[in-house]
C-alpha cells in the first residue's frame, strides 16, 4: 500500500508525551519509543567469564604494535542498556564474548534498566560511576542533563579516529555536532537514525463491511467503529492501554487541525511547529492553533467515549492494542514502522489482512529522528574507555556483530534465505523465539545491515521501503533541553497532566471548554509559564548556534 500523504498524528503532542515518561520511542520507539515490555531492574547481568587477565598478560610473548592499541591485557567491560533481557540473551552474550575476546581481548557484561525505572535508576548508575563502561544514551533520555553533570567521557575526534575507525569513516560530521553539549561531544550517536513513522493499522475485513477503502485520518473511522459495535460484540474499537495509548487517538485527531508539532522533550504543553524556521514556542493549552485543535479532538473523543467506542477504563489495561488486534479484541492498533511489522505478520498468520495508515504532515512529510535519538556513551569513570570504544566499533559497524546482537544465534533464532531475507528457523515461531529482533536494546547499531523479513506482508514492505522518502528534519532536531532550572515545575505539571489531562484525552469529561480551562489554570499554577520561558531561552541559544 502507498504511504498516505495526508496529515496524521505525529510523535504525540507535548501534552501527551508528558504521560509517557520521556518515551520517544518511540521507540518510541519509539520508539519509543521503541517497544520492549516493562522490565524489572532486578534483571541479572548477562556475561561470560574469560581467562584470568593476569595469566593472559604473563603468557603473552608478542610485543605490541605501536601503531595499534595495546590490548595485551584482557579486560571486562560493563554496560547498561534499557528494557528487559530477552530469554536467549545469555547464549548470545556468550557468543559475543568469544568474538570480542578474539578481536580485542575483552568480554562484555550487559545489564538492563527496566522501562519503569529509567527515570530513577539511570541517573543513579551514572552518579555512582563505579564499574560501568558503556551506557545507552539518547537525547530523549536525559543526555543533555547528564552530560552537563559530568556523567560521560568526552569523545574527541582523535579518539574516534584511533579507536572507532570503521564507525568514524562512515559517520556524518553533522552527527557529531548534534551530539555536542556546550561544545563538547559525549555521545557516540547512531550512524542510522530510526527510519520510522507513527502508524495505525486497521482490519481490512471490517473496513469492507463498513464500506471503506481508503483511510487517511482518524476522524474518518466512525463508520468503522459503528460496524465493530454492530457486528463484532467482543471487539472494542479503541482498546487503549495505560502506558502508551491513553492519548493516541486524541493526538491523531488534534493533528488533523494543527501543524505537525515539535514537542518539548519533557512534554508539558510547550511546543513549536515542526518546520517553522522561526522556532516560535507556544503554550498549547492557551494559544491557537493548538488550543482550538485540541478542543476539536476532545469533542470527538467525548462523543466516541459516550458511544462505547473507547474502553471504559484504559488506566487499568496493560495490554497494547497491537497485541490485541489479531485476537479480535481491538479494532485499531497504534505503533510505528518498526514495532508494527510483527503485528501485521501475526494477523496474516491468522488470516486477517491489515491496512496501514502512516503519519504525515499536510505537506507530505514525517518527522525525522536525529542521530542522537539512539546512541551510546562511555561512562566518565570508565577504567577502560579505549577498549570500550573498540568494542563499540565492532558492535555498531561489523556486520557479523550486528547480526548476532540484533538477531541472535543463526540457526536457533533466525535463518537467512537464498535471497538474503530473514526468517525463523524450522520449528521456531515468533512466540517460541528466545531472541526476537529489536528486543535487546542495541538500537544504535548500523541499520544498513538490517535484513528484510521474509514474513512481512506486501503492505508492510511497501510502507517500509517508502518511509525514508518522507522523513524531514525539524527546526529543533538535535536540541537537548536542560530541565535543571525547572525541575519542580515539571514534577508539578506531570501530576496535573495525569489528573486533569487524561480524562480529556480519553473523552471522560462533561464539558470541553470547562475541562480545558481547569487544565490551563492548574498548569499555570504548576509553573508552565516558567517552563516555557526557560524553553524559549535555551531554544534561542540553540538556533543561534545552529546558524553559525
C-alpha positions as CSV (number, residue, x, y, z in Angstrom):
1,X,0.0,0.0,0.0
2,X,1.2,3.5,-0.8
3,X,2.1,5.8,2.1
4,X,-0.6,8.3,2.6
5,X,0.3,12.0,2.1
6,X,-2.5,13.2,4.4
7,X,-1.8,14.6,7.8
8,X,-2.0,12.1,10.7
9,X,-0.7,12.1,14.2
10,X,2.9,13.0,14.9
11,X,5.2,11.6,17.7
12,X,2.4,12.9,20.0
13,X,1.6,16.4,21.1
14,X,3.7,17.6,24.0
15,X,0.8,17.3,26.4
16,X,0.5,13.6,25.5
17,X,4.2,12.9,25.8
18,X,4.3,14.0,29.4
19,X,2.3,11.0,30.5
20,X,4.6,8.7,28.5
21,X,7.6,9.1,30.9
22,X,10.0,10.6,28.5
23,X,9.3,7.9,25.9
24,X,10.2,8.6,22.4
25,X,10.0,5.7,21.1
26,X,9.5,5.6,20.2
27,X,11.0,3.7,20.3
28,X,9.4,5.1,20.5
29,X,10.1,3.8,19.9
30,X,9.9,4.8,19.9
31,X,10.2,4.1,19.9
32,X,9.7,4.6,21.5
33,X,10.0,4.7,21.9
34,X,10.8,1.8,20.9
35,X,8.5,-1.1,22.3
36,X,10.1,-3.5,24.7
37,X,7.8,-4.5,27.7
38,X,8.3,-3.0,31.1
39,X,11.1,-4.7,32.9
40,X,12.4,-5.0,36.4
41,X,15.7,-3.6,37.4
42,X,16.3,-7.0,39.1
43,X,17.2,-8.4,35.7
44,X,20.6,-10.1,36.3
45,X,23.7,-9.0,34.4
46,X,24.5,-11.2,31.4
47,X,28.1,-12.1,31.0
48,X,30.5,-15.0,30.5
49,X,33.8,-15.3,32.2
50,X,37.1,-15.0,30.3
51,X,40.6,-16.3,31.1
52,X,42.4,-14.7,34.0
53,X,43.7,-11.3,32.9
54,X,47.0,-11.6,34.7
55,X,47.6,-15.1,33.2
56,X,46.8,-13.7,29.8
57,X,49.3,-10.9,30.2
58,X,52.0,-13.1,31.7
59,X,51.9,-15.7,28.9
60,X,51.9,-13.1,26.1
61,X,55.2,-13.1,24.3
62,X,54.4,-10.9,21.3
63,X,55.5,-7.2,21.6
64,X,52.6,-4.8,21.0
65,X,52.4,-3.0,17.7
66,X,53.0,0.7,18.5
67,X,50.6,1.7,15.6
68,X,47.7,-0.3,17.2
69,X,46.0,-0.2,20.6
70,X,47.7,-2.2,23.3
71,X,45.2,-5.0,24.1
72,X,47.7,-7.4,25.6
73,X,45.8,-7.5,28.9
74,X,42.2,-8.8,28.9
75,X,39.6,-6.5,30.4
76,X,35.9,-7.0,31.3
77,X,33.6,-4.2,30.2
78,X,30.3,-3.5,31.9
79,X,27.4,-2.0,30.0
80,X,23.8,-0.8,30.7
81,X,21.0,-0.7,28.2
82,X,17.3,-0.1,28.5
83,X,14.4,-2.6,28.6
84,X,14.4,-6.3,29.5
85,X,16.9,-9.0,28.6
86,X,15.5,-11.5,26.1
87,X,15.3,-15.1,27.3
88,X,18.1,-16.1,24.9
89,X,20.4,-13.3,25.9
90,X,23.0,-15.5,27.9
91,X,23.7,-17.6,24.8
92,X,24.1,-14.5,22.6
93,X,26.4,-12.8,25.1
94,X,28.5,-16.0,25.3
95,X,28.9,-15.9,21.5
96,X,29.5,-12.2,21.6
97,X,32.3,-12.6,24.1
98,X,34.0,-15.3,22.1
99,X,34.2,-12.8,19.2
100,X,35.3,-9.9,21.5
101,X,38.0,-12.0,23.2
102,X,39.4,-12.9,19.8
103,X,39.2,-9.4,18.3
104,X,40.1,-7.1,21.2
105,X,40.9,-9.3,24.2
106,X,37.8,-8.2,26.1
107,X,34.5,-9.5,27.4
108,X,31.2,-7.7,28.0
109,X,28.7,-7.8,30.8
110,X,25.2,-6.5,29.8
111,X,22.8,-5.1,32.4
112,X,19.3,-3.9,31.8
113,X,17.4,-1.0,33.4
114,X,13.6,-1.6,33.2
115,X,11.5,1.0,31.5
116,X,9.6,1.8,34.6
117,X,12.8,2.6,36.4
118,X,14.7,4.5,33.9
119,X,13.9,8.0,35.3
120,X,15.2,7.0,38.8
121,X,17.8,4.3,38.1
122,X,19.6,5.7,35.1
123,X,21.0,8.8,36.8
124,X,21.9,6.8,39.9
125,X,24.0,4.4,38.0
126,X,25.9,7.2,36.3
127,X,26.3,9.1,39.5
128,X,27.8,6.1,41.3
129,X,30.3,5.8,38.5
130,X,31.7,2.6,39.7
131,X,32.2,-0.5,37.5
132,X,30.4,0.9,34.4
133,X,31.9,1.5,31.0
134,X,29.2,1.6,28.3
135,X,25.7,3.1,28.7
136,X,22.8,3.7,26.3
137,X,22.4,7.4,25.6
138,X,19.7,9.4,23.8
139,X,18.5,12.9,23.5
140,X,15.1,11.9,25.0
141,X,16.7,10.1,27.9
142,X,18.4,12.9,29.9
143,X,21.6,13.0,27.7
144,X,22.0,16.8,27.9
145,X,21.4,17.0,31.6
146,X,23.7,14.1,32.4
147,X,26.4,15.4,30.2
148,X,26.4,18.7,32.0
149,X,26.7,16.8,35.3
150,X,29.9,15.2,34.1
151,X,28.4,11.7,33.8
152,X,30.0,10.9,30.4
153,X,33.5,10.6,29.0
154,X,34.4,13.2,26.4
155,X,34.6,11.7,22.9
156,X,37.2,13.6,20.8
157,X,37.9,13.4,17.1
158,X,41.3,11.8,17.8
159,X,39.8,9.1,20.0
160,X,37.2,8.3,17.3
161,X,39.8,8.0,14.6
162,X,42.1,5.8,16.7
163,X,39.6,3.5,18.5
164,X,36.5,3.6,16.3
165,X,37.9,3.9,12.8
166,X,35.2,1.9,10.9
167,X,32.4,3.9,12.6
168,X,34.2,7.2,12.2
169,X,34.8,6.6,8.5
170,X,31.0,6.3,7.9
171,X,29.6,8.8,10.3
172,X,28.3,12.2,9.1
173,X,30.2,15.0,10.8
174,X,26.9,16.7,11.4
175,X,26.0,13.9,13.8
176,X,29.0,14.8,15.9
177,X,27.9,18.4,16.1
178,X,24.4,17.3,17.1
179,X,25.8,15.3,20.0
180,X,27.7,18.3,21.4
181,X,26.8,19.8,24.7
182,X,28.4,23.2,25.4
183,X,30.9,22.5,22.6
184,X,32.0,19.0,23.7
185,X,30.8,15.6,22.4
186,X,29.9,12.9,24.9
187,X,27.8,10.6,22.9
188,X,28.6,8.2,20.1
189,X,25.4,8.8,18.0
190,X,23.9,6.2,15.8
191,X,25.0,6.1,12.1
192,X,21.5,5.5,11.0
193,X,18.7,7.4,12.8
194,X,15.5,5.3,13.0
195,X,13.6,5.4,9.8
196,X,10.1,5.3,11.1
197,X,6.7,6.9,11.0
198,X,3.9,6.7,13.6
199,X,1.2,4.4,12.2
200,X,-2.1,2.8,13.0
201,X,-3.4,-0.4,11.5
202,X,-7.0,-1.4,10.8
203,X,-8.6,-4.7,9.8
204,X,-9.5,-4.9,6.1
205,X,-12.4,-7.2,6.7
206,X,-14.1,-4.7,9.0
207,X,-13.3,-1.9,6.5
208,X,-15.0,-3.8,3.8
209,X,-18.2,-4.3,5.9
210,X,-18.2,-0.6,6.7
211,X,-17.8,0.3,3.0
212,X,-14.3,1.9,3.5
213,X,-11.5,1.6,1.0
214,X,-9.1,4.5,1.8
215,X,-8.5,5.9,5.3
216,X,-6.1,8.8,5.8
217,X,-7.4,10.4,9.0
218,X,-8.7,9.2,12.4
219,X,-11.9,11.2,12.0
220,X,-12.8,9.0,9.0
221,X,-13.2,5.9,11.3
222,X,-16.7,6.5,12.6
223,X,-18.3,4.0,10.1
224,X,-15.6,1.6,11.0
225,X,-16.3,1.9,14.7
226,X,-20.0,1.6,14.2
227,X,-19.5,-1.6,12.2
228,X,-17.5,-3.0,15.0
229,X,-20.2,-2.2,17.5
230,X,-22.8,-3.8,15.2
231,X,-21.0,-7.0,14.0
232,X,-18.2,-7.7,16.5
233,X,-19.5,-7.8,20.1
234,X,-16.2,-8.9,21.6
235,X,-14.1,-6.2,19.9
236,X,-13.6,-2.7,21.3
237,X,-12.9,-0.1,18.5
238,X,-10.3,1.7,20.6
239,X,-9.0,-0.6,23.2
240,X,-6.3,1.6,24.7
241,X,-3.6,0.6,27.2
242,X,-2.5,2.7,30.2
243,X,1.2,3.2,29.2
244,X,1.4,4.1,25.5
245,X,-2.0,4.8,24.2
246,X,-4.1,6.9,26.6
247,X,-3.6,9.9,24.3
248,X,-3.1,8.2,21.0
249,X,-6.4,8.7,19.2
250,X,-6.7,12.2,20.7
251,X,-3.3,13.0,19.2
252,X,-4.3,11.8,15.7
253,X,-7.5,13.9,15.9
254,X,-5.8,17.1,17.1
255,X,-3.2,16.9,14.4
256,X,-5.9,16.9,11.7
257,X,-6.3,20.6,12.6
258,X,-2.9,21.8,13.8
259,X,0.7,21.9,12.5
260,X,2.9,18.9,12.7
261,X,4.5,19.5,16.1
262,X,7.9,19.5,17.7
263,X,7.3,18.8,21.4
264,X,9.5,19.7,24.3
265,X,11.4,16.6,25.4
266,X,9.6,16.5,28.7
267,X,6.2,17.3,27.3
268,X,4.3,19.9,29.5
269,X,2.2,21.6,26.8
270,X,5.0,23.6,25.3
271,X,5.6,23.1,21.6
272,X,6.7,24.6,18.2
273,X,5.5,23.8,14.7
274,X,7.9,21.2,13.3
275,X,9.3,23.0,10.3
276,X,8.8,26.6,11.4
277,X,12.2,28.3,10.8
278,X,11.4,30.9,13.4
279,X,11.1,28.3,16.1
280,X,8.3,30.2,17.8
281,X,7.2,28.5,21.0
282,X,3.6,28.1,22.1
283,X,1.6,27.3,25.2
284,X,-0.6,24.5,23.8
285,X,-3.4,25.0,26.4
286,X,-3.9,28.7,25.9
287,X,-2.7,29.6,22.4
288,X,-4.0,28.8,18.9
289,X,-3.7,26.9,16.6
290,X,-3.0,24.4,19.3
291,X,-5.9,25.1,21.7
292,X,-8.7,25.0,19.1
293,X,-7.2,21.9,17.6
294,X,-7.2,20.1,20.9
295,X,-10.7,21.2,21.7
296,X,-11.8,19.6,18.4
297,X,-10.1,16.4,19.4
298,X,-11.6,16.5,22.9
299,X,-15.1,16.9,21.5
300,X,-14.7,14.0,19.2
301,X,-13.2,11.8,21.9
302,X,-16.1,12.8,24.2
303,X,-18.6,11.6,21.5
304,X,-16.7,8.3,20.9
305,X,-16.4,7.5,24.6
306,X,-20.2,8.1,25.1
307,X,-20.9,5.8,22.1
308,X,-18.8,3.0,23.6
309,X,-16.0,3.2,21.1
310,X,-13.4,3.5,23.8
311,X,-12.7,1.0,26.5
312,X,-14.2,2.2,29.8
313,X,-11.1,2.0,32.0
314,X,-7.9,2.3,29.9
315,X,-6.0,3.2,33.1
316,X,-6.2,-0.5,34.2
317,X,-5.4,-2.0,30.8
318,X,-1.8,-3.2,30.5
319,X,-2.1,-4.8,27.0
320,X,-1.3,-2.7,24.0
321,X,-3.7,-2.5,21.1
322,X,-1.2,-4.0,18.7
323,X,-1.2,-7.1,20.9
324,X,-5.0,-7.3,20.8
325,X,-6.0,-6.6,17.3
326,X,-5.2,-10.0,15.9
327,X,-7.1,-11.6,18.8
328,X,-10.3,-9.7,17.8
329,X,-10.2,-7.5,20.9
330,X,-9.2,-4.2,19.4
331,X,-10.3,-2.6,16.1
332,X,-7.3,-0.3,15.8
333,X,-3.6,-0.8,16.7
334,X,-1.2,2.0,17.3
335,X,2.6,1.7,16.8
336,X,5.4,2.8,14.4
337,X,7.2,1.5,11.4
338,X,9.5,-0.7,13.4
339,X,7.2,-2.3,16.0
340,X,4.1,-2.8,13.9
341,X,5.7,-5.4,11.5
342,X,5.3,-8.3,13.9
343,X,1.6,-7.4,14.5
344,X,0.8,-7.4,10.8
345,X,2.6,-10.7,10.3
346,X,0.8,-12.2,13.3
347,X,-2.6,-11.1,11.9
348,X,-1.7,-12.5,8.5
349,X,-0.9,-15.9,10.0
350,X,-4.5,-15.9,11.4
351,X,-6.0,-15.0,8.1
352,X,-6.6,-11.3,9.0
353,X,-5.4,-8.7,6.4
354,X,-4.4,-5.4,7.8
355,X,-4.4,-1.8,6.4
356,X,-1.6,0.5,7.5
357,X,-2.0,4.3,7.8
358,X,1.1,6.5,8.1
359,X,1.6,9.7,10.0
360,X,2.5,12.5,7.6
361,X,2.1,16.3,7.7
362,X,-0.2,18.2,5.3
363,X,2.9,18.9,3.2
364,X,3.5,15.1,2.9
365,X,6.4,14.6,5.3
366,X,7.1,12.8,8.6
367,X,9.4,13.9,11.4
368,X,13.0,12.6,11.0
369,X,14.8,11.4,14.1
370,X,18.1,12.9,15.0
371,X,21.3,10.9,15.2
372,X,21.1,11.4,19.0
373,X,17.7,9.7,19.2
374,X,19.7,6.4,19.7
375,X,23.3,6.5,20.8
376,X,25.8,5.2,23.3
377,X,28.2,6.8,25.7
378,X,31.3,5.9,27.7
379,X,30.8,6.4,31.5
380,X,33.0,9.2,32.8
381,X,34.8,6.9,35.3
382,X,35.3,4.0,32.9
383,X,38.6,2.3,33.6
384,X,38.9,1.2,30.0
385,X,37.4,3.8,27.7
386,X,39.6,3.0,24.8
387,X,38.7,-0.7,24.9
388,X,35.1,0.2,25.3
389,X,35.3,2.3,22.1
390,X,36.9,-0.6,20.3
391,X,34.1,-2.9,21.4
392,X,31.5,-0.4,20.1
393,X,33.3,-0.1,16.8
394,X,32.7,-3.8,16.3
395,X,29.2,-4.0,17.7
396,X,28.0,-1.0,15.7
397,X,29.8,-1.4,12.4
398,X,30.8,-5.1,11.9
399,X,28.0,-6.9,10.1
400,X,28.7,-10.2,11.9
401,X,28.4,-8.4,15.3
402,X,25.2,-6.6,14.2
403,X,23.6,-9.9,13.1
404,X,24.5,-11.5,16.4
405,X,23.4,-8.7,18.8
406,X,20.3,-7.9,16.8
407,X,19.0,-11.2,15.6
408,X,20.6,-13.7,17.9
409,X,22.1,-17.1,17.1
410,X,21.8,-18.2,13.4
411,X,20.0,-21.5,13.2
412,X,18.3,-21.0,16.5
413,X,16.9,-17.5,16.5
414,X,17.0,-16.7,12.8
415,X,17.9,-18.1,9.4
416,X,18.7,-16.4,6.1
417,X,17.0,-17.3,2.8
418,X,18.8,-17.6,-0.5
419,X,17.7,-14.0,-1.4
420,X,19.2,-12.7,1.9
421,X,15.9,-12.3,3.7
422,X,15.4,-13.0,7.4
423,X,13.2,-15.9,8.5
424,X,12.6,-18.1,11.6
425,X,14.4,-21.5,11.6
426,X,12.2,-24.6,11.1
427,X,10.2,-25.4,14.2
428,X,10.6,-21.9,15.7
429,X,7.7,-19.5,15.9
430,X,7.5,-15.8,16.9
431,X,6.1,-17.0,20.3
432,X,8.9,-19.5,20.9
433,X,11.8,-17.5,19.6
434,X,14.0,-16.7,22.6
435,X,15.7,-13.7,21.0
436,X,13.3,-11.6,18.9
437,X,14.8,-8.9,16.6
438,X,15.0,-5.4,18.1
439,X,14.4,-6.7,21.7
440,X,17.9,-6.5,23.1
441,X,18.2,-2.7,23.4
442,X,21.1,-2.2,21.0
443,X,19.2,0.3,18.8
444,X,22.3,2.3,18.0
445,X,23.9,-0.3,15.6
446,X,24.2,0.4,11.9
447,X,20.8,-0.3,10.5
448,X,22.1,-0.5,6.9
449,X,22.9,-4.1,7.8
450,X,19.3,-5.0,8.7
451,X,17.6,-7.6,6.5
452,X,14.1,-7.6,5.1
453,X,11.9,-10.2,6.9
454,X,10.5,-12.9,4.6
455,X,7.3,-12.9,6.7
456,X,6.5,-9.3,6.2
457,X,3.2,-8.6,4.4
458,X,3.2,-6.8,1.0
459,X,1.6,-3.8,2.5
460,X,4.3,-3.6,5.2
461,X,7.1,-4.0,2.7
462,X,5.7,-1.1,0.6
463,X,5.5,1.0,3.7
464,X,9.0,0.1,5.0
465,X,10.6,0.8,1.6
466,X,8.9,4.1,1.3
467,X,9.5,5.6,4.7
468,X,12.9,7.2,4.0
469,X,11.4,9.3,1.2
470,X,9.0,11.1,3.7
471,X,11.3,11.9,6.6
472,X,12.2,15.6,7.1
473,X,14.4,17.1,9.8
474,X,12.7,19.7,12.1
475,X,13.8,23.1,13.3
476,X,14.8,21.8,16.7
477,X,16.3,18.5,15.6
478,X,19.2,17.9,17.9
479,X,18.0,20.3,20.7
480,X,18.6,19.0,24.2
481,X,16.6,20.8,26.8
482,X,18.2,21.0,30.3
483,X,15.5,20.8,32.9
484,X,17.7,21.7,35.9
485,X,16.2,25.2,36.3
486,X,12.6,23.9,36.2
487,X,12.6,20.5,37.9
488,X,10.0,21.3,40.5
489,X,7.7,22.9,37.9
490,X,8.0,19.8,35.7
491,X,7.2,17.5,38.5
492,X,4.1,19.5,39.4
493,X,2.9,19.7,35.8
494,X,3.2,16.0,35.3
495,X,0.9,15.5,38.3
496,X,-1.6,18.0,36.9
497,X,-1.5,16.4,33.4
498,X,-2.3,12.9,34.8
499,X,-5.2,14.2,36.9
500,X,-6.7,16.7,34.5
501,X,-5.3,15.8,31.1
502,X,-6.0,12.1,30.9
503,X,-9.8,12.4,31.2
504,X,-9.7,14.9,28.2
505,X,-7.7,12.5,26.1
506,X,-10.0,9.6,26.7
507,X,-13.3,11.5,26.5
508,X,-14.3,11.2,30.1
509,X,-15.4,14.9,30.5
510,X,-18.8,16.6,30.8
511,X,-17.8,19.9,29.1
512,X,-14.9,20.6,26.8
513,X,-14.4,24.3,27.5
514,X,-14.5,24.0,31.2
515,X,-12.2,21.0,31.2
516,X,-9.6,22.9,29.2
517,X,-10.0,26.0,31.5
518,X,-9.4,23.9,34.5
519,X,-6.3,22.2,32.9
520,X,-4.9,25.6,31.8
521,X,-5.4,27.1,35.3
522,X,-3.8,24.1,37.0
523,X,-0.8,24.1,34.6
524,X,-0.3,27.8,35.2
525,X,-0.3,27.2,39.0
526,X,2.2,24.4,38.5
527,X,4.6,26.6,36.5
528,X,4.0,26.3,32.8
529,X,5.0,29.9,32.2
530,X,8.4,29.4,33.8
531,X,9.0,26.2,31.8
532,X,8.0,28.0,28.6
533,X,10.3,30.9,29.3
534,X,13.2,28.6,30.1
535,X,12.5,26.6,26.9
536,X,12.5,29.8,24.9
537,X,15.8,30.9,26.3
538,X,17.6,27.6,25.6
539,X,15.9,27.2,22.2
540,X,17.0,30.7,21.1
541,X,20.6,29.8,22.0
542,X,20.3,26.5,20.1
543,X,19.0,28.3,17.0
544,X,21.8,30.9,17.2
545,X,24.4,28.3,17.4
546,X,22.8,26.3,14.6
547,X,23.0,29.3,12.3
548,X,26.8,29.7,12.8
